[in-house]
């Protein structure tokens, strides 16, 4: 997919929840749980291995900011971190395949998902 038509490359300012110079976070349009965030590099890259060291560091910094934001707003019992590519996201820890944010894009993204314990 071309970066000009990629749904993640040029986010609307109104959907950006958190950002730094290299990455941004937005709420997932099809959340697994309330507060489900997508963490996305601004540069069109297909995998984490294609990211520069600076982009990887910026993404990790954004993960920490996202956790703080979700802890303050939602008070989850825990967090799940996923790294995805394209529309389908595979989470090895839970063995789950689900549809992503409704757009097929060869654009690397991560997800921060608040979790509630089963009581």
C-alpha angles and dihedrals in degrees: 000000000000116000089233092061098033110117091219103047100070108031121188111249089236093063097048109102099172132006146171128185095283108026142029140198128223134171115264112250089219103038124194087208136356110291096025105163132194114214110204136178114233090225115078104248127155100212142014088250089063092056120100119243087256092053091049091050091047091050092051090048089052091050088057092048091048091052091051091048093049093044089054097044106032106018095215123192090234145337135247120208119202131180115208144180127197123348100314118065120201117205107193094190093062097024091232131146117193139162114269129219095321096265131096105225132151089222122125117240139162129212132219110202122185113220134203121209118241108252 
